[in-house]
Amino acid sequence: MSALPVIIIGAGPIGLAAAAHTLERGLQPLIFEAGPTAGAAISDWGHIRLFSPWQFNVDAAARRLLEPTGWTSPRGTALPYGSELVADYVGPLAAVPAIAETLHLNTRVIAVTRQGMDKTRTKGRDTQPFLVRVESPHGVEDQLAQAVIDASGTWHQPNPLGQGGLPAHGETTAQQFITRPLPDVTGADREKFEGKRVMVVGAGHSAANTLIALGQVARASGATSIIWAVRGTGSAERLYGGGDLDGLPARGQLGARLRKLVDDGVVELRTSFTITGFTAGGALTVHTADDAVEVDVLIPATGFRPDLDILRELRLELDPAVEAPRALGPLIDPEFHSCGTVPAHGAKELAHPDKDFYLVGMKSYGRAPTFLLATGYEQVRSVVAAIAGDTAAADDVQLDLPETGVCSTDLGGSCDAPAPSTEAGTDSCCGADQLVTIGVPTGTLHGRSNDPDY
Protein backbone atom coordinates (compact mmCIF):
# COMPACT_ATOMS: atom_id res chain seq x y z
CA MET A 1 0.00 0.00 0.00
CA SER A 2 2.99 2.32 0.50
CA ALA A 3 3.29 2.72 -3.27
CA LEU A 4 -0.10 4.44 -3.36
CA PRO A 5 -0.41 8.25 -3.12
CA VAL A 6 -1.56 10.33 -0.18
CA ILE A 7 -4.77 11.90 -1.40
CA ILE A 8 -5.34 15.49 -0.28
CA ILE A 9 -8.81 16.99 -0.62
CA GLY A 10 -8.68 20.74 -1.19
CA ALA A 11 -6.01 23.02 -2.68
CA GLY A 12 -6.21 25.94 -0.28
CA PRO A 13 -3.25 26.99 1.90
CA ILE A 14 -3.64 24.02 4.24
CA GLY A 15 -4.09 21.41 1.51
CA LEU A 16 -1.08 22.69 -0.42
CA ALA A 17 0.99 22.79 2.79
CA ALA A 18 0.04 19.14 3.34
CA ALA A 19 1.28 18.40 -0.18
CA ALA A 20 4.57 20.21 0.48
CA HIS A 21 5.19 18.18 3.66
CA THR A 22 4.20 14.98 1.84
CA LEU A 23 6.80 15.64 -0.85
CA GLU A 24 9.48 16.36 1.76
CA ARG A 25 8.76 12.97 3.31
CA GLY A 26 9.32 11.20 0.01
CA LEU A 27 5.62 10.37 -0.38
CA GLN A 28 3.48 11.11 -3.42
CA PRO A 29 0.57 13.55 -3.00
CA LEU A 30 -2.52 13.53 -5.20
CA ILE A 31 -4.58 16.70 -4.78
CA PHE A 32 -8.23 17.13 -5.72
CA GLU A 33 -9.69 20.64 -5.82
CA ALA A 34 -13.36 21.20 -6.59
CA GLY A 35 -12.78 24.75 -7.80
CA PRO A 36 -11.27 25.99 -11.06
CA THR A 37 -8.11 27.25 -9.36
CA ALA A 38 -6.11 26.61 -6.22
CA GLY A 39 -7.46 28.76 -3.41
CA ALA A 40 -10.83 29.10 -5.14
CA ALA A 41 -12.75 29.55 -1.87
CA ILE A 42 -10.42 32.35 -0.80
CA SER A 43 -11.01 34.09 -4.11
CA ASP A 44 -14.68 34.36 -3.15
CA TRP A 45 -13.66 36.73 -0.36
CA GLY A 46 -10.55 38.12 -2.03
CA HIS A 47 -11.61 41.71 -1.24
CA ILE A 48 -11.18 41.02 2.50
CA ARG A 49 -7.96 41.79 4.37
CA LEU A 50 -6.65 39.23 6.87
CA PHE A 51 -5.91 40.03 10.51
CA SER A 52 -2.64 38.14 10.50
CA PRO A 53 0.52 39.43 8.82
CA TRP A 54 2.35 37.49 6.13
CA GLN A 55 4.93 36.09 8.52
CA PHE A 56 2.27 33.76 9.95
CA ASN A 57 0.56 32.86 6.68
CA VAL A 58 3.33 30.91 4.93
CA ASP A 59 4.01 27.27 5.78
CA ALA A 60 7.65 26.29 6.33
CA ALA A 61 7.71 23.32 3.93
CA ALA A 62 5.86 25.37 1.32
CA ARG A 63 8.48 28.11 1.67
CA ARG A 64 11.23 25.56 1.10
CA LEU A 65 9.52 24.49 -2.13
CA LEU A 66 8.94 28.03 -3.32
CA GLU A 67 12.28 29.70 -2.68
CA PRO A 68 14.30 27.72 -5.28
CA THR A 69 11.84 28.93 -7.94
CA GLY A 70 12.84 32.56 -7.34
CA TRP A 71 9.71 33.32 -5.31
CA THR A 72 10.11 36.21 -2.92
CA SER A 73 8.20 36.20 0.32
CA PRO A 74 5.94 39.23 0.83
CA ARG A 75 6.93 41.66 3.59
CA GLY A 76 6.33 39.84 6.85
CA THR A 77 4.49 42.65 8.65
CA ALA A 78 2.04 43.39 5.83
CA LEU A 79 -1.58 42.28 6.11
CA PRO A 80 -2.64 40.54 2.88
CA TYR A 81 -6.03 40.63 1.22
CA GLY A 82 -7.49 37.25 0.33
CA SER A 83 -6.73 38.00 -3.33
CA GLU A 84 -3.09 38.69 -2.41
CA LEU A 85 -2.87 35.46 -0.42
CA VAL A 86 -3.89 33.62 -3.58
CA ALA A 87 -1.84 35.65 -6.07
CA ASP A 88 1.36 35.91 -4.02
CA TYR A 89 1.41 32.55 -2.23
CA VAL A 90 -1.26 29.96 -3.02
CA GLY A 91 -1.01 30.42 -6.79
CA PRO A 92 2.80 30.26 -6.97
CA LEU A 93 2.83 27.24 -4.65
CA ALA A 94 0.29 25.43 -6.83
CA ALA A 95 2.48 26.19 -9.87
CA VAL A 96 5.60 24.54 -8.45
CA PRO A 97 6.07 21.58 -10.82
CA ALA A 98 6.19 18.96 -8.06
CA ILE A 99 2.76 20.12 -6.91
CA ALA A 100 1.26 21.15 -10.26
CA GLU A 101 1.68 17.66 -11.71
CA THR A 102 -0.33 16.18 -8.84
CA LEU A 103 -3.09 18.82 -8.72
CA HIS A 104 -6.46 18.09 -10.33
CA LEU A 105 -8.78 21.10 -10.59
CA ASN A 106 -12.54 21.06 -11.15
CA THR A 107 -12.49 17.65 -9.46
CA ARG A 108 -14.93 17.14 -6.61
CA VAL A 109 -14.57 14.31 -4.11
CA ILE A 110 -17.99 12.70 -3.70
CA ALA A 111 -17.12 9.79 -1.38
CA VAL A 112 -14.30 8.29 0.68
CA THR A 113 -14.33 4.66 1.82
CA ARG A 114 -12.11 1.58 2.16
CA GLN A 115 -11.62 -0.56 -0.92
CA GLY A 116 -14.11 -3.41 -0.80
CA MET A 117 -15.44 -2.44 2.64
CA ASP A 118 -18.25 -0.34 3.98
CA LYS A 119 -18.00 1.06 7.51
CA THR A 120 -19.51 -2.09 9.09
CA ARG A 121 -16.55 -4.31 8.11
CA THR A 122 -13.72 -4.63 10.64
CA LYS A 123 -11.45 -7.58 9.85
CA GLY A 124 -8.35 -6.43 7.95
CA ARG A 125 -9.69 -2.90 7.67
CA ASP A 126 -6.42 -1.09 8.30
CA THR A 127 -4.66 -3.07 5.59
CA GLN A 128 -7.09 -2.03 2.87
CA PRO A 129 -6.36 1.11 0.84
CA PHE A 130 -8.75 4.02 0.81
CA LEU A 131 -10.99 4.39 -2.20
CA VAL A 132 -11.74 7.99 -3.14
CA ARG A 133 -14.48 8.60 -5.68
CA VAL A 134 -14.20 11.84 -7.63
CA GLU A 135 -16.27 13.64 -10.23
CA SER A 136 -14.50 15.74 -12.87
CA PRO A 137 -15.17 16.95 -16.41
CA HIS A 138 -13.94 13.50 -17.47
CA GLY A 139 -16.63 11.70 -15.49
CA VAL A 140 -16.69 9.72 -12.25
CA GLU A 141 -13.69 7.60 -11.30
CA ASP A 142 -12.15 5.92 -8.27
CA GLN A 143 -8.64 6.49 -6.93
CA LEU A 144 -6.83 4.38 -4.34
CA ALA A 145 -4.71 5.92 -1.57
CA GLN A 146 -2.58 4.84 1.36
CA ALA A 147 -3.88 7.82 3.37
CA VAL A 148 -6.40 10.64 2.98
CA ILE A 149 -6.08 14.20 4.29
CA ASP A 150 -9.33 16.18 4.05
CA ALA A 151 -8.53 19.90 3.90
CA SER A 152 -11.67 20.87 2.02
CA GLY A 153 -12.80 23.51 4.51
CA THR A 154 -16.37 24.61 5.25
CA TRP A 155 -16.89 27.61 2.94
CA HIS A 156 -19.52 25.93 0.80
CA GLN A 157 -21.59 24.69 3.76
CA PRO A 158 -23.18 27.83 5.29
CA ASN A 159 -25.37 27.46 8.34
CA PRO A 160 -29.09 28.04 7.90
CA LEU A 161 -30.64 31.24 9.25
CA GLY A 162 -33.35 29.68 11.40
CA GLN A 163 -33.28 28.60 15.02
CA GLY A 164 -31.93 25.34 16.38
CA GLY A 165 -29.60 24.79 13.44
CA LEU A 166 -32.53 24.47 11.01
CA PRO A 167 -33.56 26.59 8.03
CA ALA A 168 -36.28 29.11 8.84
CA HIS A 169 -39.68 28.51 7.24
CA GLY A 170 -39.57 29.92 3.73
CA GLU A 171 -35.76 30.18 3.66
CA THR A 172 -35.46 28.31 0.36
CA THR A 173 -37.93 30.55 -1.46
CA ALA A 174 -36.25 33.62 0.04
CA GLN A 175 -32.89 32.91 -1.60
CA GLN A 176 -33.37 35.63 -4.22
CA PHE A 177 -33.06 38.18 -1.40
CA ILE A 178 -30.17 36.46 0.41
CA THR A 179 -26.59 37.11 -0.70
CA ARG A 180 -23.55 34.91 -0.33
CA PRO A 181 -21.49 35.43 2.83
CA LEU A 182 -18.96 38.27 2.74
CA PRO A 183 -20.15 40.05 -0.42
CA ASP A 184 -17.93 42.78 -1.87
CA VAL A 185 -20.07 45.56 -0.41
CA THR A 186 -17.96 48.54 -1.42
CA GLY A 187 -16.77 47.07 -4.70
CA ALA A 188 -18.29 44.72 -7.26
CA ASP A 189 -21.51 44.14 -5.28
CA ARG A 190 -22.14 47.74 -4.24
CA GLU A 191 -25.23 48.21 -6.42
CA LYS A 192 -27.02 45.45 -4.51
CA PHE A 193 -26.87 47.49 -1.29
CA GLU A 194 -26.69 51.18 -2.16
CA GLY A 195 -29.96 52.90 -1.30
CA LYS A 196 -31.42 49.66 0.09
CA ARG A 197 -32.64 48.46 3.46
CA VAL A 198 -30.09 45.79 4.37
CA MET A 199 -30.10 43.27 7.20
CA VAL A 200 -26.94 41.51 8.39
CA VAL A 201 -27.51 38.40 10.49
CA GLY A 202 -24.68 37.13 12.68
CA ALA A 203 -22.30 38.01 15.49
CA GLY A 204 -18.87 37.03 14.22
CA HIS A 205 -16.06 38.85 12.49
CA SER A 206 -17.47 38.41 9.01
CA ALA A 207 -20.63 40.16 10.24
CA ALA A 208 -18.47 42.97 11.60
CA ASN A 209 -16.56 43.39 8.36
CA THR A 210 -19.76 43.45 6.36
CA LEU A 211 -21.36 46.00 8.67
CA ILE A 212 -18.33 48.26 8.53
CA ALA A 213 -18.33 48.14 4.74
CA LEU A 214 -22.06 48.85 4.67
CA GLY A 215 -21.40 51.79 6.98
CA GLN A 216 -19.15 53.31 4.31
CA VAL A 217 -21.90 52.90 1.73
CA ALA A 218 -24.51 54.39 4.08
CA ARG A 219 -22.38 57.46 4.83
CA ALA A 220 -22.00 58.03 1.09
CA SER A 221 -25.65 57.31 0.34
CA GLY A 222 -28.10 58.52 2.96
CA ALA A 223 -30.82 56.28 1.53
CA THR A 224 -29.03 53.12 2.66
CA SER A 225 -30.19 51.75 6.01
CA ILE A 226 -28.60 48.91 7.96
CA ILE A 227 -30.07 46.49 10.49
CA TRP A 228 -27.80 44.20 12.47
CA ALA A 229 -29.68 41.20 13.85
CA VAL A 230 -28.28 38.93 16.58
CA ARG A 231 -29.97 36.29 18.71
CA GLY A 232 -28.39 37.11 22.05
CA THR A 233 -28.40 40.21 24.20
CA GLY A 234 -24.62 40.13 24.77
CA SER A 235 -23.48 39.16 21.27
CA ALA A 236 -22.55 42.70 20.26
CA GLU A 237 -20.42 43.28 23.35
CA ARG A 238 -18.50 40.08 22.69
CA LEU A 239 -17.87 41.10 19.10
CA TYR A 240 -16.73 44.57 20.16
CA GLY A 241 -14.01 42.65 21.96
CA GLY A 242 -10.91 43.92 23.67
CA GLY A 243 -10.24 47.01 21.56
CA ASP A 244 -6.71 48.23 22.18
CA LEU A 245 -6.04 45.23 24.44
CA ASP A 246 -6.67 42.71 21.68
CA GLY A 247 -3.67 40.50 20.84
CA LEU A 248 -4.06 41.36 17.15
CA PRO A 249 -4.47 45.14 16.77
CA ALA A 250 -6.34 44.90 13.46
CA ARG A 251 -8.91 42.68 15.11
CA GLY A 252 -9.29 44.95 18.10
CA GLN A 253 -9.84 47.94 15.79
CA LEU A 254 -12.62 46.01 14.07
CA GLY A 255 -14.72 45.86 17.23
CA ALA A 256 -14.09 49.49 18.08
CA ARG A 257 -15.16 50.67 14.64
CA LEU A 258 -18.31 48.59 14.73
CA ARG A 259 -19.27 49.96 18.15
CA LYS A 260 -18.95 53.51 16.79
CA LEU A 261 -21.29 52.74 13.87
CA VAL A 262 -23.91 51.50 16.33
CA ASP A 263 -23.39 54.42 18.72
CA ASP A 264 -23.66 56.90 15.84
CA GLY A 265 -26.93 55.35 14.66
CA VAL A 266 -25.54 54.28 11.29
CA VAL A 267 -26.25 50.66 12.21
CA GLU A 268 -29.48 49.71 13.99
CA LEU A 269 -28.74 46.85 16.38
CA ARG A 270 -31.54 44.38 17.10
CA THR A 271 -30.82 41.83 19.81
CA SER A 272 -32.86 38.78 20.85
CA PHE A 273 -33.69 38.46 17.15
CA THR A 274 -34.37 34.79 16.37
CA ILE A 275 -35.60 34.27 12.82
CA THR A 276 -38.58 31.93 12.54
CA GLY A 277 -39.55 32.48 8.91
CA PHE A 278 -39.42 34.50 5.69
CA THR A 279 -42.07 35.80 3.35
CA ALA A 280 -40.84 36.69 -0.12
CA GLY A 281 -42.70 39.25 -2.20
CA GLY A 282 -41.68 42.61 -3.58
CA ALA A 283 -39.30 42.69 -0.62
CA LEU A 284 -38.33 40.16 2.05
CA THR A 285 -40.22 40.05 5.32
CA VAL A 286 -38.14 38.54 8.12
CA HIS A 287 -40.25 37.08 10.91
CA THR A 288 -39.45 36.45 14.56
CA ALA A 289 -41.83 35.08 17.17
CA ASP A 290 -43.18 38.56 17.94
CA ASP A 291 -41.94 40.86 15.19
CA ALA A 292 -41.58 41.24 11.42
CA VAL A 293 -39.07 43.39 9.54
CA GLU A 294 -39.13 44.15 5.82
CA VAL A 295 -35.78 44.42 4.04
CA ASP A 296 -34.54 44.59 0.46
CA VAL A 297 -31.59 42.28 0.95
CA LEU A 298 -30.22 40.03 3.70
CA ILE A 299 -26.56 39.16 4.22
CA PRO A 300 -25.96 35.90 6.14
CA ALA A 301 -23.02 35.79 8.54
CA THR A 302 -24.06 32.89 10.76
CA GLY A 303 -21.18 30.58 10.06
CA PHE A 304 -20.51 27.32 8.31
CA ARG A 305 -20.45 23.62 9.09
CA PRO A 306 -18.43 20.69 7.71
CA ASP A 307 -19.70 18.50 4.88
CA LEU A 308 -19.55 15.04 6.43
CA ASP A 309 -21.75 13.30 3.85
CA ILE A 310 -18.78 12.34 1.69
CA LEU A 311 -17.30 10.51 4.70
CA ARG A 312 -20.33 8.37 5.58
CA GLU A 313 -18.52 5.06 4.93
CA LEU A 314 -15.52 5.94 7.11
CA ARG A 315 -15.29 5.31 10.82
CA LEU A 316 -15.10 8.78 12.32
CA GLU A 317 -15.01 9.75 15.97
CA LEU A 318 -16.40 13.27 16.31
CA ASP A 319 -17.06 15.58 19.22
CA PRO A 320 -20.86 15.66 19.70
CA ALA A 321 -20.95 19.44 20.08
CA VAL A 322 -18.65 20.95 17.46
CA GLU A 323 -18.21 17.99 15.06
CA ALA A 324 -14.42 18.14 15.30
CA PRO A 325 -12.32 15.01 15.95
CA ARG A 326 -13.31 13.86 19.43
CA ALA A 327 -9.96 14.57 21.12
CA LEU A 328 -9.79 18.03 19.55
CA GLY A 329 -13.36 19.13 20.30
CA PRO A 330 -12.89 20.09 23.98
CA LEU A 331 -9.72 22.01 23.10
CA ILE A 332 -11.48 24.33 20.64
CA ASP A 333 -15.02 24.64 22.00
CA PRO A 334 -15.85 28.33 21.46
CA GLU A 335 -17.74 28.52 24.74
CA PHE A 336 -14.44 28.01 26.55
CA HIS A 337 -11.63 28.89 24.12
CA SER A 338 -10.45 31.78 21.98
CA CYS A 339 -7.75 31.67 19.31
CA GLY A 340 -4.94 32.10 21.80
CA THR A 341 -6.06 29.45 24.28
CA VAL A 342 -6.22 26.57 21.80
CA PRO A 343 -3.19 24.37 22.54
CA ALA A 344 -0.86 22.96 19.90
CA HIS A 345 -2.23 19.73 18.47
CA GLY A 346 -1.48 17.29 15.71
CA ALA A 347 -1.97 13.76 14.45
CA LYS A 348 -2.80 12.30 17.85
CA GLU A 349 -5.74 14.66 18.41
CA LEU A 350 -6.85 14.48 14.77
CA ALA A 351 -6.87 10.69 14.44
CA HIS A 352 -10.01 8.65 13.75
CA PRO A 353 -10.77 4.93 14.07
CA ASP A 354 -10.01 4.60 10.35
CA LYS A 355 -6.22 4.71 10.48
CA ASP A 356 -4.48 7.30 8.26
CA PHE A 357 -7.57 9.37 7.59
CA TYR A 358 -7.37 12.94 8.90
CA LEU A 359 -9.51 16.06 8.87
CA VAL A 360 -7.26 19.14 8.90
CA GLY A 361 -7.61 22.88 8.58
CA MET A 362 -10.96 24.58 9.00
CA LYS A 363 -12.85 21.35 8.48
CA SER A 364 -11.06 19.77 11.44
CA TYR A 365 -12.61 22.47 13.65
CA GLY A 366 -16.12 21.42 12.62
CA ARG A 367 -18.44 24.17 13.81
CA ALA A 368 -15.89 25.90 16.05
CA PRO A 369 -14.65 29.30 14.81
CA THR A 370 -11.23 29.55 16.45
CA PHE A 371 -9.06 28.24 13.58
CA LEU A 372 -5.78 29.89 12.60
CA LEU A 373 -3.66 29.26 9.50
CA ALA A 374 -0.61 28.70 11.65
CA THR A 375 -2.56 26.04 13.54
CA GLY A 376 -3.39 24.28 10.28
CA TYR A 377 0.22 24.28 9.15
CA GLU A 378 1.31 22.58 12.36
CA GLN A 379 -1.55 20.11 11.98
CA VAL A 380 -0.42 18.95 8.54
CA ARG A 381 3.25 18.82 9.51
CA SER A 382 2.34 16.43 12.33
CA VAL A 383 -0.17 14.43 10.28
CA VAL A 384 2.23 13.82 7.39
CA ALA A 385 4.93 12.77 9.85
CA ALA A 386 2.50 10.23 11.33
CA ILE A 387 1.59 8.88 7.87
CA ALA A 388 5.32 8.53 7.12
CA GLY A 389 5.81 6.57 10.36
CA ASP A 390 7.80 9.24 12.20
CA THR A 391 5.94 9.08 15.50
CA ALA A 392 8.41 11.27 17.37
CA ALA A 393 8.01 14.14 14.90
CA ALA A 394 4.25 13.68 14.81
CA ASP A 395 4.01 13.96 18.59
CA ASP A 396 6.33 16.98 18.84
CA VAL A 397 3.72 19.69 18.23
CA GLN A 398 4.57 23.31 18.97
CA LEU A 399 2.63 26.51 18.46
CA ASP A 400 2.88 29.91 20.12
CA LEU A 401 -0.36 31.87 19.68
CA PRO A 402 -1.57 35.18 21.15
CA GLU A 403 -4.29 35.01 23.75
CA THR A 404 -7.15 37.29 22.79
CA GLY A 405 -10.70 37.86 23.81
CA VAL A 406 -11.84 38.59 20.26
CA CYS A 407 -12.01 35.27 18.51
CA SER A 408 -15.49 34.51 17.22
CA THR A 409 -15.30 34.60 13.47
CA ASP A 410 -17.45 33.00 10.88
CA LEU A 411 -15.41 33.13 7.76
CA GLY A 412 -15.89 29.60 6.71
CA GLY A 413 -14.08 29.53 9.43
CA SER A 414 -11.27 31.33 10.82
CA CYS A 415 -10.03 33.57 13.44
CA ASP A 416 -7.83 35.00 10.83
CA ALA A 417 -10.84 36.22 9.24
CA PRO A 418 -10.98 39.60 7.69
CA ALA A 419 -9.43 42.68 9.08
CA PRO A 420 -11.01 46.10 8.56
CA SER A 421 -10.75 46.99 4.91
CA THR A 422 -10.37 50.71 5.42
CA GLU A 423 -7.20 50.31 7.45
CA ALA A 424 -5.85 48.84 4.25
CA GLY A 425 -2.73 50.94 4.16
CA THR A 426 -1.53 49.97 7.61
CA ASP A 427 0.55 47.01 8.62
CA SER A 428 0.47 44.99 11.78
CA CYS A 429 3.58 44.63 13.82
CA CYS A 430 1.83 42.85 16.61
CA GLY A 431 4.13 39.87 16.41
CA ALA A 432 1.12 37.68 16.99
CA ASP A 433 0.08 34.61 15.15
CA GLN A 434 -3.01 33.86 13.06
CA LEU A 435 -4.78 32.47 10.25
CA VAL A 436 -7.00 31.98 7.73
CA THR A 437 -9.36 32.02 6.57
CA ILE A 438 -10.51 30.45 5.63
CA GLY A 439 -8.83 29.38 6.08
CA VAL A 440 -9.43 30.83 6.18
CA PRO A 441 -7.58 30.97 5.69
CA THR A 442 -8.45 30.20 4.61
CA GLY A 443 -9.72 29.53 4.79
CA THR A 444 -13.81 30.85 7.68
CA LEU A 445 -18.06 28.94 9.81
CA HIS A 446 -20.33 27.13 12.12
CA GLY A 447 -24.13 25.74 13.57
CA ARG A 448 -24.25 25.82 17.02
CA SER A 449 -23.42 28.90 14.90
CA ASN A 450 -19.94 30.26 15.20
CA ASP A 451 -21.39 32.22 18.01
CA PRO A 452 -24.05 30.58 20.18
CA ASP A 453 -26.09 33.76 19.77
CA TYR A 454 -25.67 33.71 16.00
N, C-alpha and C positions, 0 to 999 in steps of 0.2 A: 504493500500500500504506500510505502514511502516514495515510490516513483510518481505518484499522483500529485497534482497541484494542490496548493492551499487556495481555496476559493474565497474571494473577498467580495462581499455584496456592498456596493456603494463606492463611488469615486470622489468623495468629498475629501477634506483634509485628513480625517481620521482613516478612511479607507486607503488612501494613497500612502499615508504613513505606515499602515500595516504592510502594504506591499513593499515599501522601502526596507523595513525590518526583515521581511521574509526573504528578500534578495540577499541581504547581508548575512543571513543564516544559511545561505546556500540552498534554499528551498525555492520552488517555482510558484509564484502567484498567478492567479487567474481572476481578473477583476470584471465584474458585471455592473454596469451603470445604466439605470433605467432612462436617464436623461440623454439629450443629444450631445452634451459636453461634460467633461469633468467639472464638478462643482456646480452642477445645474441648479440645485436647490438654493445655493447661496446667490446665484444670479437673480433669483426671484426677489431677493431683498438687497440687491447690489447697491442701492441708493442709501443704505444705512451704514453708519460708521460704528465700528466696534469700540467697546470700552477698553479692551486690552491692547497695549502697544505691540509692535511687530516682534519684539524680542521674545514674546511668549507665544507667538502664533506659528512658529516654524519648528517642525520636528527635527531632532538631531540626525536621525538616519536619512531623512529626506534632504537635509542640508548637505550631508556627505555625498549624496547622489547628484545634487544640483551643482555644487561648486566646480567640479571638473568640466562642466559644460560652459563655463564662463558666466554663469548666473551670479548676479550681485544681490546680496540681501538688502532689502529696504532698510532705511534708517530705523534702528531699534526702538527709538522713543516715539515714532510716529504712530498715529492711530489710523489703521486702514479702513476704507469703506469695504463693504462686501465685494463690490466689483473689483477693487484693487487686490483683495485677497485672492480672487480668482485669476486676475490678469498677471499679477506679479509673483504668485507662488503656486497655486493649484494648477493653473494652466501649464507653466514651465515644467512642473514636476510630472504631470501627465505626459508631457512630450519627451521626457528622457527615454531614449530607445528601450532600455530594459523594462520600463513600465509600459510604454506605448504599445509594444508588441504583445502585451498580455491584457490590454484594456479593450473591452467590448462595450461600445456605447449603444444606446437605444435597445438595450437588452434587459428585460425585466425578469427578475427571479419570481417564479410563481409557486414554487414548493421546494422544501428541503426535507429529505428523509434519509434512511439507510437503504443501501441497495438490497432489494429482496426482502425488506422487513418493514412492517408498519410499527407503530409505537408499542404494540402489545407484545412483540417478540423480544425475548431476553437472551436466550442462549447464543453465544458467539457474537453478540451485538457489537462489542467494541472492535472486533476484527473486521467488520464489514465497512467498506468505504461509504462515504456520504454520496447520495445521488441528489443533484441539484437540477431542477427543471427550470428552463429559461424560455422566454418568448422574445423573439427578435424579428426584424424584417424578413429573416430567412425561414421563419416558422418556429415551431416548438421542438426543443431538443433537450436531452439529458446529458449532464456532465458529472463525472465521478471526481471525488476529492478525498484527500487524506484528512483534511480539516476544513472547517468553514468558519469564517469571521464575518458576522453580520454588522456592518457599519452603515446601514441604510437610513438611519435617522428617523425622524418623526414628522418632517415638514409636510408630508402629503396626507397626514392623518389628523386634521384639526378636530378638537373637541366640539361637540354640539353646544348650542346656546341655551338649551333648556336646563331644568333642575335635575338633580340626581344623576348626572351623567348622561341624560337622555335628550334627544332632540325635542324642542318645544313643538306643540301642536301647530301645524302649518309651516314648519321650518323649511320643508322641501319646496313648497310652492312659493316661499318668500325669497328664494335664491336670487331672483333678478334684482333684488334690492340689497343683497349682502355681498360685500367685496371679498377679495382674498385677504388674508392677514398681511399686515405691513404694506399697504399700497404706497405708491410713490406720490404722496399727497401734494407736495410742492413742485413736483416735476411732471412726469408723463401722465399721471392720473388726476392732475389738478382740476380739470373741467368737471369731474364727477362730484366734486365737493364745493367748489366755489359758488357762493350764493345759495347753498342748500342747508337744510336742517339735518345735521349728521349726528348719529349716536355711535359712541365707541363703547364696547362692552368688554370689560376685563380689568384686572388690577395688577398686571405685571409690567415689565419694562417695555414690551412692545406696545402696550396700551399707552404708556407714558410718551414714547417716541411719537406715536401717531397723534396724540393729543397736542403735543408741542408743535408738530408740523401743521396741524389744523389751526392752531393758534396764530401762526404766521399768516395763513390764508385769511382767517377771520379779521385780523388787524388790517389787512389790505383790502378786504371786501366786507363792509359792514353788514351785508345781507347774509353772511354765513353764520349759522349758530351751531353750537357744539354742546351735546349732552354726553356726560361720562357716567355710565351705569355700572355699579358694582353691587354685589350681593350683600356684603358685610358692612357694618358701620365703621369698622376700623381699617378697612382695606386701603383707603387713601393715605392714612397716616403711615402705614407700613411701606407703601410705595414711595412716599416722600423721603423716607429713609434717614440716613445719618448726616446728610448735607456735607459740610466741610470735614466731618469726622470719618466719612466713608473711606475705606481702604483704596478704592479706585476713584480718584477725583472726578473723572468724567461721569461716573455713575452717581456720585453724590450730587453733582450739578444738575443732573436730570431731575431728581426729586425736587430740588429747590425751584427749578424753573416751572415745573408742573404746579407746585403749590401757588406760585405767583399768578399763574393763569386762572386758577380757581378763585384766589383772593380778589383778583381784579374783575371777576365776573365774565371773563372771556369764555371760560368753561363752566357749564352748569353741572355740578356734581349731584348725582342721585344715588343715595345709599339704600341698603335693604331692597334692592331692585332685582327680584328673581323673576326671570322671564317664564311665563307659562304658555304663551302662544303668540302667533302672528296672524294678521289679516292683511292680505295683499290686495291692493286696488290701485287707485291713482297714485297713492303713496303707501308706505308700510306702517301699519298700526302694530305697536309692540305692546303686548298685554302682560300685566302682572296680576296677582290675585285681587288687587284692589285699585288698579290704575290702568290707564292706557295712554300711550304716547305715540303721536304720529311723526314719522321722520321720512326724509327722502332717501336716505342711504344709511346702512348700518355696517360698521367695521368690526369684525370679530377679533378679539384678542384674548381668548379664553384658554389658549394652550393647545397642546397636541398630545397624542397618545401613540404608543407603538403598534405597528401592524404585526400581529402575532399569527394571523391566519396562515401565512406561508410556512409556519413552523409547527403546524398541527400534528405532524407525524414524528416530531422529535420529542424526546423526554426532557422537558424543561422543568426547572424548579424556580418559581417566581415568588417574590414577596407579594402577599395578598393585598397590600395597600397600594404600592406604587408600580407594581408589575416590573420591577427590576429583578436581576438575579437575587435569590433569597438572601445570601450572605451580604449583598451590597445594600439591599433595601433599607435596613435600619440605619445605615451610615449616611444616607442621603435624604431621608424623609424630611420634606420641607417644613414640617411642623416643628422640627427640632434642630435642623441644620441650615446654615447658609453656605455660600461658596467656600469661605475660608475655614469652616469647621469640618468639612468632609476630609477624612484621612486618606492618605495614599492607599491605593488598592490596585490589584492586578489579577492575574490568572486565577489565583485561589478563590477570590471573592466572585469572580465572573464565571466560574465553572458551572456546568449543568450535568445531570446524570448521563447525558449523551456525551461521552468523552470527545474532546477536541472540537466541540462546537462552542462558540463564544459570541455573545452580544457585546459590542463595544460602542464607544461614542455616545451620542445622544440617546440612541435606542436602548443602550444598557441602563440608562436612568429611568426608563419607563415613563411614568407620569411626573417624575420629580424634576424641578426646574433648575437645579443647582449645578449643572454641567459646565465645565471649562475645557477649552481646547487642550491646555496643558495636561489636564487630567486624562483626556483621551489618548494623548501621545504616550503617556506612561502606561496606560492600559495596554495598548497594542505592543509596546516594547516587551512587557511582561508576558502577554499572551503568546507572542511569536516565540519567545524563549521557551515557554512551556511546550509548545507544539514541537520545537526542535529538540526537546529532551533536556534542556538546560534548567533543571529545577532551581539551582542556586540563584541564577540570574532572574528567573521568574518570580522568586520569592523576595528578592531584594528591591522592593518598591520604595521610591522616594519622591516626595513632592512637597514643595514649600509654597503654600498659598496664603494670601492675605485674609485675615478675618474681617468680615464686613457685615453690617446689619442690613444691607440692601442687596438682596439676592433672590428676588422672586421674578424671574423672567419668563416669558412665554414665547420665545422665538423658536419654536420647533425645537426648541429647547436650548437655551443656554444662558448662562449667567453672563457670558460675554456678549450678550445681546447688545443691541445698538446703543451707541452713545449719542448724545444730542447732536443733531446734524448742523446746527448753527454755530457750534463751537469748532466748526470744521477746520479752521486754520490753526488750532492749538494742538500741541502735543501733550502727551502724558509722560511725566517723569516719575511716576509714583513708585516705580520699582516693584510693582505688584503684579501678580500673575493672573491670567484669565484665558477664557476662551470662547468659544465659538461658537458660534453660532453655529447654530447652528448650526454648531455646530454645528451651531452654530453652529464653530462654528457651527458651526457650523453647523454647524451647523449645526431654536430654538427652540413642543409644549405639552400641556398635560390635563386629566379628567377625573378626578378629585381635582379639578382644574389645577393649573400651575399654582394658583393661590386658592386656598379652600373657600374664599369668598368671591371668587371668579378666577 
